[in-house]
Amino acid sequence: MSITLSNILEQLPIESQIDFRSKNQHLFKQKDKACIIIDDDPTGNQTVYDIPLLTTWDLNVFVTEFINKIPVFFVLTNSRSLSAEKTSQIYKEIADNIKKASELTKREFTIISRSDSTLRGHFPIEPATLRQQIYGNEAITIFIPVMFEGGRVTVKDIHYVLDKETLTPVNETPFAQDHSFSYSNADLKKYIEEKTKGCIEASCVYSFSIAAIRNQSAEELSEQIVSLLPNTYCIFNSLCYSDLDKVTNALLLAEQSGKKILYRTSSSFVPSYIGLHPKHLLQSIDLIKKAKNHGGLTIVGSYVKKSSNQLKKALSLFNNQTTIILDVEKVIKENSNKYLREIIKKIDHNTASGKDTLVYTSRKVITGKDAHVTIDIASRVSMALVNLVKGICVRPKYFIAKGGITSHDLAVKGLNMLRSKVIGQILPGVPVWEMSEQTKFYKLPYIVFPGNVGDNNALKTIIHKLKHHD
């Protein structure tokens, strides 16, 4: 049942006015450990900037980052698009390689398992695998899925989506009916019980209320964290960064005293934990330095309702020549190479002529006779988009990829990205990556637009912003 934000605020103590973010920055630097964010899709860097993004995880990759004393980096697994079995295998491999690299380089680390703020993803597989492989049964698991930039908050242990003044429990939104990761409970304690199939009972999950967080000192909160038994799940309620920054300060203090902690969070936690202060939104002048006379490229693969609504608005900026519908029915036929070559030629011509191009998959969702066939169809559509990107020869002035899985596949398989850097956000929650030297188009501004972020005009706003870059 929805409630209003003002009703909640009336019942709460005032939030702290102390600058805990700066304190966190000091504590994070002081402990001199690598913070590794293992991300289940490419959108978790939507709140940070100037941080490397890795798409591989062999031993040498971690050894290099540790030797270079890189303080924070993301490992993009894209596991939300994979099976539970494959995810488990990947996370074991990552954990083992991090441990070995740490032993070889004598560099310590902290792990954040980053996932969706609307509770979709391989939970508890990912955090449980990391905890078991790295800490055995010594660590506690902290669960904080808030993402303020997208209006995801937790109050009285219930996780909400905030839209203007209205708080809707996340289990009453379409996200809870996700075809791969559906769930019934917005109460995070009950969610953990549901997802662990009763192995962890709701009554065994510890939680800190917003009142407790606001009324107590960070030191008092830290003492309570330290006293939690190993192998325990703990959740923290938070309505804003003031709450979260204080919580994070308490967690850093607990780590300082030797407490072993594994984090399962969404993206607001990362800047709070490393003490990264907000940066202004990126402007087109910050992004478009090369190929400024060329057209830009937008590819929309996401089918979620919000993406389709945003697509409708963005189409007003394009005409018949610059709008390309990728017909899914043609793509899933045996030989679609000729069809794709025609599209590639059209994109290159538009780009070289200084015209922005919008490519989107036909909106009719085509499913197979069973789940296996449906997954195969989705992967063939994804591969078609990848082949478009592999085929283009003319460097666009910008590249927008709409949808988490789409943006990962196009970056890794289409542009051959192994390592890049998130340089900031173009809109709240919409990160921009700068492609490194070994990728197809060096320093290309690559905009990763999550399927479930922004209002209906958001995609149009970004394209318009990049079109008028002078």
Disulfide bonds with the S-S distance in Angstrom:
none
